[in-house]
Amino acid sequence: MPDLEFGLDTFGDLPETASGDLATHPEAIRQVVAEAVLADRLGVDVFAVGEHHRPEYAISSPETVLAGIATQTERIRLASGVTVLSSDDPVRVFQRFATVDALSNGRAEVILGRGSFTESFPLFGYDLSDYDILFEEKIDLFAQLLTEGPVTWSGTMRPALREAEVFPKTASGHLSTWVGVGGSPQSVVRAAKYGFPLMLAIIGGAPARFAPYTDLYRRASEQFGTTAHPIGMHSPGFIADTDESAREIFFPRYKVMRDRIGALRGWPPVTRAEFDQEVEHGSMYVGSPTTVARRMADAITALGVGRFDLIYSAGTIPMADRLRTVELYGTEVIPMVRELLAERVAA
């Protein structure tokens, strides 16, 4: 599977330090940089950082962190996962990622999303009642900015532009741009309309249930006359030397985070039985390298995706265990997935 790519995603969760204390936000950001440097050295294809405005996450400005990573890495591509375009300004987003692209010598990617969390909307003065129109208008403007020529545009959520030039330009004339989708058919069609690659956020349930979305993207791309790019998926996981140790390290910390968010959304507390079911049959890739590789290969086969990103840092997982996950992912899991998929093709 020569075209298959593998990435790592993080939201900058606050990890436990060697002393057992919770890391500060500055410590957590520096930890993410260290993990990205390791991923680069191990040959991982992409490193993505998400945008959040909550106390349990350290990264609110993905492109700033990516700029720091850019100067310490050589080959790994650097992405947001996601940039909440609805509550940001498309011109500034383009400028910031074009800057990361320059610092990384062409390795920047922006993944645009509407945002599954809503803290950024009141923080930056946006009304949640405008949730849909904000993204619709801003992605339209962003698509025009990607031409890197003079832009004339008007909408209802932002001042109009007339023959506006935006700087810096990228060296290649192309800023790699994806759309992240959590389960909305309209968002899938929108990605196809603009010819953007699609990144599926699959965080629960059997991966195969997203097959209709991959089919919809390809059919919509054909109808719009745009390119149906290889589809990506990202899902949570954690890798340790054994299945038992992976579950015992991950579950209690995941439960705290999941229940805190669930309380805001009306979800009941997650049980160990539900967690085990998700690990064994759903979209949580937790276990030894062999177990995680097998389950990743199953998901990739079921959906026919061209990229798999593992969200590796859910909750307060200790720093050392996070680094071990990155190490095992790069040295054992990725080669094993490639081997499993090659065997299936040969069979």
N, C-alpha and C positions, 0 to 999 in steps of 0.2 A: 504494500500500500504506500507507494512513494509520495503521494500527494497528501496523505493524512497528516494533520498537524495536532500538536498537543500543547496546551497552555496551563497556567496556574492563575487562579483568581484569589484576591483577598480584599476585604473591606477595611483592613487595618484594625482588626479586633485587638483589644487589650490583652496581651498574654500574661501568664505568670512568669516572673523572673526566677533566677536560680535560687533566690532566697525564699521563694514562695509568695512574695508580694505581687500585687497587680501592677503591671507596668504603667507608667505615666503615658500620656499621649505622645510626648516627644520620644520617649523610649520605644514606643510601639512603632512610630514612623521609621526610626532608625532600624528597627528589627525587620521591617518590610524591605528596606533597601538591602540589608544583608541577605535576605532570602532571595531577592531578585538577582543579586550578584552570583549566588550559588546556582540558581536555576540557569543563568547564562552560561556559567562554566560547565554545567552538566548537559547542555545541548537542548534544553526545553525551548520550544519554538516561540512562545508568547508569554508575557507576564502582564496581567491586568489588575488594576486597582479600582475599586468602586468608590462612589461618592455617597457619603452619609453625613447627617447632621444630628447625630445622637451621641450620648455620652459613652456608650460601649465601643464606639468606633473612632479611630484616630484620623481617618482620611476624609476630609471634606473638600479637598482640592486635588483631584487625581493628577492633573497635569503638572502641578508643582512637584509632587513626589516622583512622577515619571521623569521630570527634568533632572532630578538628583540621581535617579537610577541611570539615566542616559549617559552621564559622564563617567560612570563606573562599570559599564558593560560594553560589550563589543558587537554582539550579533543578535541577541534576543529582541523580538519585537515588543513594543511597549504600548499597552492599550488601557483605555478606561473601561470599567465594567460595572455600571454604566456612568455616562455623563447625563445628568438630569437636564436635558435641553429645555424643558418646559419652563423651568425657573431660572434660566440663565439667558445670556444674550448670544445669539448665534455668531455675531461678528467677533465677540471676545473669545468664544469657544474656538472658532477657527484660528484666531491669532495665537492663542495659547498653544494649541496643538501643532500649528505650523512651527512654533518656536521649539517645541519638543522634537519635532521632525528634524529641525536643523541641528540641535544638540546631539541627536542620536544618529545623524547621517542617514536619514530616511527610514527610520524604524517605527515611527509613531502610527498609532491607530486610534480612532475615536469610535466608541460604541455608544450610540445615542439611544436614550430611553425616556419614557414618560415618568418613571420613578414609581417603585412599589411602596415607598415611604413618602410621606407628605410634609415632613418638617421643613423642607426647603421653601415651600410655597409661602407660608406666613413670614418666614425669616427674611425673604427677599421681596415681600410686598405683593405677592400674587394671590388671587382669589381662587380657591379650589373649584368654584363653580365654572371657572374657565379652563379646567383641566384638559379637556379634549381640544379646544380651539387653540390653546397655547402651543401644544405640540404640533398640531396640523400646520399652523402658520410658520412656526419656527423651523420645522424640518424643511418646508418649502424654501425658506430663505437660505438655510444651510446648503441645500442642494445647489442653489445658484452660486453661493460663495465658493463652492468646490471647483467651479470653472476657472477661478483665479483671474477673471477678467472684470471689467467694470460691471457693477450690479445695479440694476434698477428694479425696485421691489416696493410693494405697499401691502399693508395689512391693517388689522384692527388692534393688535396687541403690542405693536412696536412702531416707532417713527419710521416713515418711508425712507428709502434710499434712492438716489438718482445718480447714475453713472459713478457710483462709489468704488474706489479702489481700496482694497484691504491688504495690509502688509503685516508680517512678511509673507512673501510667496514661498512655496516649497521648491526645493531644487528640482524635483521630478515633475512638478506641475500637477501632482496627484496626492491628496491626503486620504489614506485608506479609511473608509467610513462604513460602519455596520449599523444595523438597527437591532437593539435588544428587545425581545418580545417574551412576555410571561404567560400568554395564553389567550390573547385577543385576536380573532380572525381579521379584524379591521387593521390591526397593526402589521400583520403578515402581508396583507394586500398592499398596505402603504409602502412597506419595504420593497416589494416587487415593483410598484409604480415608479419609484425613484431609482431602481436598479441597484439598491444597496444589498450587500450580503446580510443574511439573517442569522442572528444568534438567539437560540432558544434557551430561556431560563427554565430548566426542568428541575424543580426542587422537591417533588413529591409524586408518588404513584409510579406505575410502570412506564418506562420510557416510550414503549410502543404506542401509548395513547396519544403521543404527539405526532404520529405518522400523518394524520390528516392535515396538520399544519405544514409539513414538508411538501406534501402533495399540492396543497393550496398555493404555496409560494411558487412552485414550479409552473403550475397552471396559470397563475396570475402573471408571472413574468412573460410567459408565452403570449398571453392576450395583450399585454402592454407593449410587447416588442422590446423588452429589456433583457438583460443578462440574468439568468438564474445561476448565481454563484454557488459554490459549495457552501452548505449550511453548517453552522456551528452549534454546539450545545454546551451549556455549563451546568454543573451539578455539584452539590457538596460531598465532601469525603475526607478521609483521614487514613493514613497508612502507617503501620507500625510493623515490627518484626513478626508478630503473630496476630491471628484474628482476635484472640481473647484480649491481648493487651491493647489492641486498637480500640475495641469497644469499651473497655474499662477506662481508658484515658479520655475518650471522646464523649461518651454518653452523659456523664454528670454535668459536664461543662456545656454541652449542647442543650441539655434540658433547661438549664438556667436561662440561657439566651432565648430559646424557643418559647418557654413559658412566659417570659417577660413581654415578648412581642405578641404572643398569643392573647395575653390579657387585654391588650389594647384593641385586638381585632375580634374578640369574642370567641376565641378558640379554647377548648378545655386543655388542661395540662397534658403533655405528652407522656405516655407510659413506656416502660421498658419493652413491653410486648409490641407496642406500635413501632418503636424504634427498631427492634430486631426484625420485624416484618419488612420495614422499609430498607434495611440493610440487605436483607436476603432477596427481596423481590422488587423493590421500588427503585428510587433514584438517589440513594445514598451509598456512596462507594467507600465503605469502611472495612478495613481488614488488613491482612498481610498482602505483600505485593502480588502473590499468585491469585488471591481472591479478588482483589481490586482489578487486576488486569483482565481476569475472566469476565467480570461483570461489565467492565468498560467495553470489551470486545463485543459482548452481547448487545449493549445499547447502540454502539456504532453500527453494527449489522442491522439492527431493527429499524433504524432511522436513516441509514445511508448518509450519515453526516461526514463532512470533510475535516472537522476540527472538534476536539473534545477539550474543554477547560475544566479543571478540577478546582472547586472552591475549597481550599485546604485549611482555612483558619477559623472555623466557626467556634465562637466562644473563647474562653480564657485558657486555651491549650498552652502548656508551658513552652517557652522559647525553644528549648532543646528538642522537644518533640516535634515542633513545627519544622525546624531545620531538618530533622530526620525524615519527615514526610517528604520534603522537597528532594532530599537526597535519594530516597527510595523510588520516588516517582521518576526522577531522571535516569537513574542507573538501572532499575529493575522493571518498573511497571511499563514504561513506554516501549522498551525493546520487546517485552513479553507480549504486549498488545499487538504490536506489528507482526510478531511471529504467529500468534494465534490467528490473526486475520489472513495472513498469507497462507496458512494451512487450510483455512476454510475455502479460500479461493481455489487452491490447488485441488481440493476434494470435489 
